Protein backbone atom coordinates (compact mmCIF):
# COMPACT_ATOMS: atom_id res chain seq x y z
CA UNK A 1 0.00 0.00 0.00
CA UNK A 2 1.38 3.40 -1.04
CA UNK A 3 0.41 6.28 1.29
CA UNK A 4 0.89 9.97 0.57
CA UNK A 5 1.55 12.13 3.64
CA UNK A 6 0.76 15.85 3.85
CA UNK A 7 2.07 18.03 6.71
CA UNK A 8 1.11 21.71 7.03
CA UNK A 9 0.48 22.35 10.72
CA UNK A 10 2.79 25.34 11.16
CA UNK A 11 5.76 26.70 9.20
CA UNK A 12 6.99 23.63 7.31
CA UNK A 13 5.32 22.13 4.27
CA UNK A 14 6.02 18.41 4.07
CA UNK A 15 5.06 15.81 1.47
CA UNK A 16 6.13 12.16 1.49
CA UNK A 17 5.40 8.74 0.03
CA UNK A 18 5.56 5.67 2.28
CA UNK A 19 5.07 2.12 1.06
CA UNK A 20 4.07 -0.49 3.61
CA UNK A 21 6.46 -3.06 2.11
CA UNK A 22 9.21 -0.89 0.59
CA UNK A 23 9.45 1.76 3.30
CA UNK A 24 9.91 5.49 2.81
CA UNK A 25 10.21 6.11 -0.94
CA UNK A 26 10.62 9.89 -0.95
CA UNK A 27 9.98 12.96 1.15
CA UNK A 28 10.49 16.70 0.77
CA UNK A 29 10.14 19.61 3.18
CA UNK A 30 10.00 23.33 2.55
CA UNK A 31 10.72 25.49 5.60
CA UNK A 32 9.40 29.03 5.97
CA UNK A 33 12.10 30.12 8.44
CA UNK A 34 13.52 32.82 6.17
CA UNK A 35 10.07 34.33 5.60
CA UNK A 36 9.11 34.49 9.29
CA UNK A 37 12.55 35.59 10.53
CA UNK A 38 11.78 39.26 9.86
CA UNK A 39 8.81 39.05 12.26
CA UNK A 40 10.57 37.13 15.03
CA UNK A 41 8.01 34.31 14.88
CA UNK A 42 5.43 32.55 12.76
CA UNK A 43 2.79 34.76 11.11
CA UNK A 44 -0.21 32.42 10.63
CA UNK A 45 -1.66 34.13 7.55
CA UNK A 46 1.69 34.15 5.75
CA UNK A 47 2.26 30.52 6.72
CA UNK A 48 -1.09 29.46 5.26
CA UNK A 49 -0.51 31.26 1.97
CA UNK A 50 2.94 29.77 1.59
CA UNK A 51 1.62 26.23 2.10
CA UNK A 52 -0.69 26.83 -0.87
CA UNK A 53 2.29 27.75 -3.05
CA UNK A 54 4.44 24.80 -2.02
CA UNK A 55 2.19 21.74 -1.98
CA UNK A 56 1.89 21.04 -5.71
CA UNK A 57 5.63 21.44 -6.48
CA UNK A 58 6.53 19.26 -3.49
CA UNK A 59 4.07 16.58 -4.58
CA UNK A 60 5.53 16.57 -8.09
CA UNK A 61 9.01 16.35 -6.61
CA UNK A 62 8.35 13.29 -4.44
CA UNK A 63 6.43 11.53 -7.22
CA UNK A 64 9.41 12.00 -9.54
CA UNK A 65 11.90 10.89 -6.88
CA UNK A 66 9.86 7.77 -6.06
CA UNK A 67 9.24 7.12 -9.78
CA UNK A 68 5.51 6.67 -9.30
CA UNK A 69 2.42 8.50 -10.53
CA UNK A 70 -0.54 9.93 -8.66
CA UNK A 71 -2.57 6.94 -9.86
CA UNK A 72 -0.25 4.63 -7.88
CA UNK A 73 -1.24 6.23 -4.56
CA UNK A 74 -3.57 4.03 -2.51
CA UNK A 75 -4.40 6.43 0.35
CA UNK A 76 -3.67 9.92 1.65
CA UNK A 77 -2.90 10.93 5.25
CA UNK A 78 -2.82 14.56 6.33
CA UNK A 79 -2.16 16.44 9.55
CA UNK A 80 -5.54 17.40 11.01
CA UNK A 81 -4.17 18.93 14.22
CA UNK A 82 -3.00 20.29 16.49
CA UNK A 83 -1.64 23.36 14.75
CA UNK A 84 -2.55 26.68 13.13
CA UNK A 85 -6.13 26.53 11.85
CA UNK A 86 -5.45 28.21 8.51
CA UNK A 87 -2.36 26.13 7.83
CA UNK A 88 -4.19 22.92 8.70
CA UNK A 89 -7.03 23.86 6.36
CA UNK A 90 -4.64 24.16 3.44
CA UNK A 91 -3.30 20.63 3.93
CA UNK A 92 -6.74 19.21 4.63
CA UNK A 93 -8.34 20.76 1.55
CA UNK A 94 -5.44 19.67 -0.66
CA UNK A 95 -5.59 16.10 0.63
CA UNK A 96 -9.38 15.84 0.44
CA UNK A 97 -9.51 17.28 -3.09
CA UNK A 98 -6.77 14.96 -4.33
CA UNK A 99 -8.44 11.99 -2.66
CA UNK A 100 -11.73 12.85 -4.32
CA UNK A 101 -10.05 13.23 -7.72
CA UNK A 102 -8.22 9.91 -7.40
CA UNK A 103 -11.13 8.14 -5.67
CA UNK A 104 -8.93 6.92 -2.81
CA UNK A 105 -9.38 7.01 0.99
CA UNK A 106 -8.20 10.01 3.01
CA UNK A 107 -7.22 9.79 6.69
CA UNK A 108 -6.79 12.68 9.18
CA UNK A 109 -3.70 12.15 11.36
CA UNK A 110 -2.65 13.62 14.72
CA UNK A 111 0.53 15.67 14.37
CA UNK A 112 2.02 14.49 17.67
CA UNK A 113 1.26 10.86 16.90
CA UNK A 114 3.31 11.35 13.75
CA UNK A 115 6.23 12.62 15.83
CA UNK A 116 5.77 9.84 18.37
CA UNK A 117 5.98 7.10 15.73
CA UNK A 118 8.73 8.73 13.64
CA UNK A 119 11.61 6.84 15.35
CA UNK A 120 10.08 3.65 13.91
CA UNK A 121 11.33 4.88 10.53
CA UNK A 122 14.95 4.65 11.70
CA UNK A 123 17.28 1.88 10.55
CA UNK A 124 17.19 0.41 14.05
CA UNK A 125 13.67 1.05 15.38
CA UNK A 126 12.38 0.33 18.88
CA UNK A 127 9.81 -2.37 19.54
CA UNK A 128 6.59 -1.99 21.53
CA UNK A 129 6.14 -1.23 24.37
CA UNK A 130 8.31 1.82 25.10
CA UNK A 131 8.29 5.20 26.81
CA UNK A 132 8.17 8.23 24.52
CA UNK A 133 9.47 11.69 25.36
CA UNK A 134 7.68 14.14 23.06
CA UNK A 135 9.46 17.49 22.89
CA UNK A 136 7.84 19.29 19.99
CA UNK A 137 7.16 23.03 19.96
CA UNK A 138 4.47 23.73 22.53
CA UNK A 139 4.36 20.15 23.82
CA UNK A 140 6.51 18.29 26.35
CA UNK A 141 4.98 14.95 27.29
CA UNK A 142 5.96 11.52 28.52
CA UNK A 143 3.85 8.66 27.15
CA UNK A 144 3.73 4.90 27.59
CA UNK A 145 3.27 3.46 24.10
CA UNK A 146 1.92 -0.10 24.01
CA UNK A 147 1.14 -0.19 20.29
CA UNK A 148 -0.09 2.08 17.51
CA UNK A 149 -3.03 3.98 18.96
CA UNK A 150 -2.46 2.88 22.56
CA UNK A 151 -0.91 5.83 24.41
CA UNK A 152 -0.95 6.45 28.17
CA UNK A 153 -0.04 9.96 29.31
CA UNK A 154 2.48 9.79 32.15
CA UNK A 155 3.33 13.48 32.50
CA UNK A 156 3.27 16.77 30.61
CA UNK A 157 4.22 20.43 30.76
CA UNK A 158 1.99 22.47 33.06
CA UNK A 159 2.93 25.78 31.41
CA UNK A 160 5.76 26.51 28.97
CA UNK A 161 7.01 23.43 27.14
CA UNK A 162 10.73 22.90 26.62
CA UNK A 163 10.63 24.15 23.04
CA UNK A 164 8.73 27.30 24.05
CA UNK A 165 11.21 27.97 26.85
CA UNK A 166 14.10 27.65 24.41
CA UNK A 167 12.49 30.09 21.96
CA UNK A 168 11.49 32.65 24.62
CA UNK A 169 14.89 32.51 26.32
CA UNK A 170 16.61 32.97 22.96
CA UNK A 171 14.52 36.11 22.43
CA UNK A 172 15.54 37.43 25.86
CA UNK A 173 19.18 36.95 24.86
CA UNK A 174 18.67 38.79 21.58
CA UNK A 175 19.10 35.75 19.36
CA UNK A 176 17.47 35.30 15.98
CA UNK A 177 14.56 33.14 14.84
CA UNK A 178 14.20 30.20 15.21
CA UNK A 179 15.42 30.69 18.74
CA UNK A 180 15.90 27.11 19.94
CA UNK A 181 18.66 26.09 17.51
CA UNK A 182 20.30 29.51 17.89
CA UNK A 183 20.44 29.16 21.68
CA UNK A 184 21.79 25.61 21.45
CA UNK A 185 24.54 26.78 19.11
CA UNK A 186 25.44 29.67 21.43
CA UNK A 187 25.50 27.36 24.45
CA UNK A 188 28.26 25.23 22.93
CA UNK A 189 30.80 27.95 23.78
CA UNK A 190 29.55 28.49 27.33
CA UNK A 191 31.52 28.02 30.56
CA UNK A 192 29.97 25.96 33.36
CA UNK A 193 29.55 27.39 36.84
CA UNK A 194 29.14 31.09 36.08
CA UNK A 195 25.37 31.03 36.50
CA UNK A 196 23.06 28.83 38.53
CA UNK A 197 19.49 28.46 37.29
CA UNK A 198 16.71 26.40 38.93
CA UNK A 199 15.78 22.88 37.83
CA UNK A 200 11.96 23.22 37.90
CA UNK A 201 10.03 20.24 39.32
CA UNK A 202 13.16 18.09 39.32
CA UNK A 203 12.16 16.58 42.67
CA UNK A 204 8.38 16.97 42.37
CA UNK A 205 7.76 13.24 42.68
CA UNK A 206 5.72 13.13 39.48
CA UNK A 207 6.44 13.19 35.75
CA UNK A 208 5.13 16.67 34.96
CA UNK A 209 7.21 19.59 33.69
CA UNK A 210 7.28 23.36 34.17
CA UNK A 211 9.69 25.66 32.35
CA UNK A 212 8.08 29.11 32.70
CA UNK A 213 9.95 29.78 35.96
CA UNK A 214 13.25 28.91 34.31
CA UNK A 215 12.54 31.42 31.57
CA UNK A 216 11.71 34.02 34.25
CA UNK A 217 15.02 33.30 36.01
CA UNK A 218 16.82 34.15 32.77
CA UNK A 219 14.74 37.33 32.48
CA UNK A 220 15.88 38.33 35.98
CA UNK A 221 19.53 37.92 34.98
CA UNK A 222 19.00 39.98 31.84
CA UNK A 223 17.28 42.80 33.76
CA UNK A 224 19.78 42.90 36.61
CA UNK A 225 22.88 43.56 34.54
CA UNK A 226 24.15 44.56 31.13
CA UNK A 227 25.25 41.21 29.72
CA UNK A 228 28.35 40.87 27.60
CA UNK A 229 28.50 38.43 24.70
CA UNK A 230 30.32 35.93 26.96
CA UNK A 231 27.73 36.42 29.69
CA UNK A 232 24.98 35.53 27.23
CA UNK A 233 26.93 32.49 26.07
CA UNK A 234 27.42 31.26 29.63
CA UNK A 235 23.78 31.92 30.50
CA UNK A 236 22.65 30.00 27.41
CA UNK A 237 24.88 27.11 28.50
CA UNK A 238 23.35 27.02 31.99
CA UNK A 239 19.82 27.28 30.61
CA UNK A 240 20.38 24.33 28.29
CA UNK A 241 21.92 22.34 31.15
CA UNK A 242 18.87 23.01 33.31
CA UNK A 243 16.34 21.95 30.66
CA UNK A 244 18.20 18.83 29.59
CA UNK A 245 18.84 17.76 33.20
CA UNK A 246 15.12 17.92 33.99
CA UNK A 247 14.11 16.14 30.79
CA UNK A 248 16.63 13.36 31.37
CA UNK A 249 15.68 12.88 35.03
CA UNK A 250 11.97 12.69 34.26
CA UNK A 251 12.55 10.29 31.36
CA UNK A 252 14.61 8.04 33.61
CA UNK A 253 11.87 8.13 36.26
CA UNK A 254 9.27 7.23 33.61
CA UNK A 255 11.25 4.15 32.62
CA UNK A 256 11.53 3.11 36.25
CA UNK A 257 7.83 3.66 36.84
CA UNK A 258 6.78 1.62 33.80
CA UNK A 259 9.56 -0.97 34.21
CA UNK A 260 10.53 -0.51 30.58
CA UNK A 261 14.03 -0.04 29.15
CA UNK A 262 13.38 1.67 25.81
CA UNK A 263 13.01 5.43 25.50
CA UNK A 264 11.89 7.04 22.24
CA UNK A 265 12.60 10.76 21.79
CA UNK A 266 10.65 12.67 19.15
CA UNK A 267 10.04 16.28 18.15
CA UNK A 268 12.20 19.24 17.23
CA UNK A 269 13.97 19.54 20.61
CA UNK A 270 14.96 15.89 20.15
CA UNK A 271 17.60 17.13 17.70
CA UNK A 272 19.39 19.02 20.51
CA UNK A 273 22.88 17.56 20.80
CA UNK A 274 23.25 18.12 24.54
CA UNK A 275 19.90 16.46 25.26
CA UNK A 276 20.96 13.42 23.25
CA UNK A 277 24.29 13.22 25.10
CA UNK A 278 22.62 13.43 28.49
CA UNK A 279 19.86 10.93 27.69
CA UNK A 280 22.30 8.43 26.22
CA UNK A 281 24.44 8.69 29.36
CA UNK A 282 21.76 8.37 32.05
CA UNK A 283 19.59 5.81 30.25
CA UNK A 284 22.60 3.79 29.12
CA UNK A 285 23.93 3.69 32.69
CA UNK A 286 20.62 2.15 33.75
CA UNK A 287 20.94 -0.49 31.03
CA UNK A 288 18.33 1.02 28.74
CA UNK A 289 18.48 2.31 25.18
CA UNK A 290 17.37 5.57 23.58
CA UNK A 291 15.93 5.78 20.07
CA UNK A 292 15.75 8.93 17.97
CA UNK A 293 14.33 9.74 14.56
CA UNK A 294 16.79 10.64 11.85
CA UNK A 295 17.83 14.29 12.31
CA UNK A 296 15.96 15.32 9.17
CA UNK A 297 12.77 13.83 10.64
CA UNK A 298 12.94 15.62 14.01
CA UNK A 299 11.23 18.74 12.72
CA UNK A 300 7.81 18.68 11.05
CA UNK A 301 7.74 16.55 7.90
CA UNK A 302 5.42 14.57 5.66
CA UNK A 303 7.26 11.27 6.20
CA UNK A 304 6.00 10.88 9.76
CA UNK A 305 2.44 11.65 8.62
CA UNK A 306 2.58 9.14 5.75
CA UNK A 307 4.03 6.50 8.08
CA UNK A 308 1.51 7.20 10.83
CA UNK A 309 -1.36 7.06 8.34
CA UNK A 310 -0.09 3.76 6.94
CA UNK A 311 0.17 2.22 10.41
CA UNK A 312 -3.31 3.43 11.27
CA UNK A 313 -4.76 1.95 8.08
CA UNK A 314 -2.97 -1.37 8.68
CA UNK A 315 -4.43 -1.38 12.20
CA UNK A 316 -7.94 -1.08 10.76
CA UNK A 317 -8.62 2.67 10.98
CA UNK A 318 -11.60 3.81 8.93
CA UNK A 319 -10.78 6.65 6.49
CA UNK A 320 -13.11 9.60 6.12
CA UNK A 321 -15.57 9.29 3.31
CA UNK A 322 -17.49 12.55 3.33
CA UNK A 323 -14.91 14.84 1.71
CA UNK A 324 -15.15 17.27 4.63
CA UNK A 325 -12.22 18.99 6.32
CA UNK A 326 -11.50 17.33 9.66
CA UNK A 327 -9.15 19.79 11.35
CA UNK A 328 -8.66 20.19 15.10
CA UNK A 329 -6.27 23.06 15.99
CA UNK A 330 -6.47 21.89 19.61
CA UNK A 331 -6.42 18.11 19.82
CA UNK A 332 -5.10 16.22 22.87
CA UNK A 333 -3.19 13.09 21.93
CA UNK A 334 -5.20 11.23 24.57
CA UNK A 335 -8.28 11.64 22.35
CA UNK A 336 -6.77 9.80 19.38
Number of C-alpha atoms within 10 A of each C-alpha: 14 22 29 30 31 33 35 33 31 23 26 22 28 28 33 29 30 27 18 15 8 9 12 19 17 20 25 18 21 17 19 17 15 10 16 18 15 11 10 15 16 19 15 16 12 15 24 23 13 21 27 15 11 17 23 12 12 20 21 14 17 20 22 12 14 15 11 15 11 12 9 13 20 17 23 26 33 33 33 29 28 20 22 23 20 21 30 28 24 22 29 29 17 18 28 27 16 16 21 15 9 15 13 16 22 27 28 23 27 25 25 25 21 24 28 27 24 26 24 20 18 13 9 11 15 19 11 13 18 22 29 29 26 24 28 25 20 15 19 25 24 29 24 23 20 14 13 16 17 12 21 15 15 18 19 20 19 14 16 21 21 29 24 23 26 27 22 21 25 25 18 18 20 12 19 17 21 19 25 26 20 17 27 21 16 20 21 15 13 18 16 12 10 11 15 13 18 17 19 18 15 19 11 10 9 14 23 19 25 22 24 19 16 20 22 15 15 23 15 11 17 16 10 8 9 10 14 9 11 13 19 24 22 22 29 28 25 23 27 23 20 19 24 22 20 21 26 22 17 24 26 21 15 24 21 12 11 13 11 16 19 20 27 27 30 28 27 21 25 24 21 17 12 19 20 18 12 17 22 18 16 18 20 13 10 13 10 16 17 20 20 23 26 17 12 11 24 23 21 28 29 29 30 38 35 33 28 31 30 25 17 18 18 12 12 9 13 11 17 14 13 10 15 11 19 19 26 18 16 12 16 12 18 11 8 11
